[in-house]
Amino acid sequence: MHEQDYFNEIKNIIENVEVNKKVREYKNNYDDLMAKWNIGKLLVKAQGGETRASMEIT
């Protein structure tokens, strides 16, 4: 194996690790966002719907 081949192999491994990290971060952020959105949706529903909930906010 040539020096450039080693370099490219190491570069590919590092790039894959970084891409996988970003994918996991995105997935975690998406899960957090969906959980909070669903909580908000339930709170609005518990207050009698969007119109009523928006009227009660002062």
C-alpha positions in Angstrom: 0.0 0.0 0.0 1.3 3.4 -0.9 1.5 6.4 1.4 -1.4 8.1 -0.4 -3.5 5.0 0.0 -3.0 5.1 3.8 -3.8 8.8 3.9 -7.0 8.2 1.9 -8.1 5.3 4.0 -7.6 7.3 7.3 -9.4 10.3 5.7 -12.4 8.1 4.8 -12.6 6.6 8.3 -12.5 10.1 9.9 -15.1 11.4 7.4 -17.5 8.5 8.1 -17.2 9.0 11.9 -18.0 12.7 11.5 -20.9 12.1 9.2 -22.4 9.5 11.5 -22.0 11.9 14.5 -24.0 14.6 12.6 -26.7 12.1 11.7 -27.1 11.1 15.4 -27.2 14.7 16.4 -29.9 15.5 13.8 -31.9 12.4 15.0 -31.7 13.5 18.6 -32.7 17.0 17.8 -35.6 15.8 15.7 -36.8 13.5 18.5 -36.6 16.4 21.0 -38.5 18.7 18.6 -41.2 16.2 18.0 -41.6 15.5 21.7 -42.0 19.2 22.5 -44.4 19.7 19.6 -46.5 16.9 20.8 -46.5 18.2 24.4 -47.6 21.6 23.1 -50.3 20.0 21.0 -51.7 18.1 24.0 -51.6 21.3 26.1 -53.6 23.2 23.5 -56.1 20.3 23.3 -56.4 20.2 27.1 -57.2 23.9 27.1 -60.1 23.4 24.7 -58.5 23.8 21.3 -56.4 26.4 19.5 -58.9 29.2 19.5 -59.7 28.9 23.2 -56.1 28.4 24.2 -55.0 31.5 22.3 -57.7 33.6 23.9 -56.6 32.7 27.4 -53.0 33.8 27.0 -52.4 37.3 28.3 
